[in-house]
Amino acid sequence: MGSVIVNVNPGICGFDCRITAEQTGKRAVKISIKGSDCTMIRDMDNLLDEITMQDLFVPLTKSRIFISAEDAGCHLACPVPTAIAKAAEVALELALPKNVEMRIEKR
């Protein structure tokens, strides 16, 4: 069973983190978030242990990932919850490993 590591630089807050998604079964991954000085991300790490394939195919308002982000007090624009979903998809072989990028331009 494989594991995936996603390094996240969330932007202006500067609270980088490292997400590990390790496949624990045919349809489940263990999630670990390390290296962040953000108390909300550390709280989210404590709230979110395992994600199943089913968790990746529910509406955002029912997603264990986004519910844990809300319970931890994460900011709406925080990219960490989306990075967790992407890491889980790759670990479960539902997506290919490809970097994601956002570029912000103020005009």
Secondary structure, DSSP 8 states (H G I E B T S, - for coil): --EEEEEE--STT---EEEEEEEEETTEEEEEEES---HHHHHHHHH--EEEGGGGGS-GGG-HHHHHHHHHT--TT-SHHHHHHHHHHHHTTSS------------
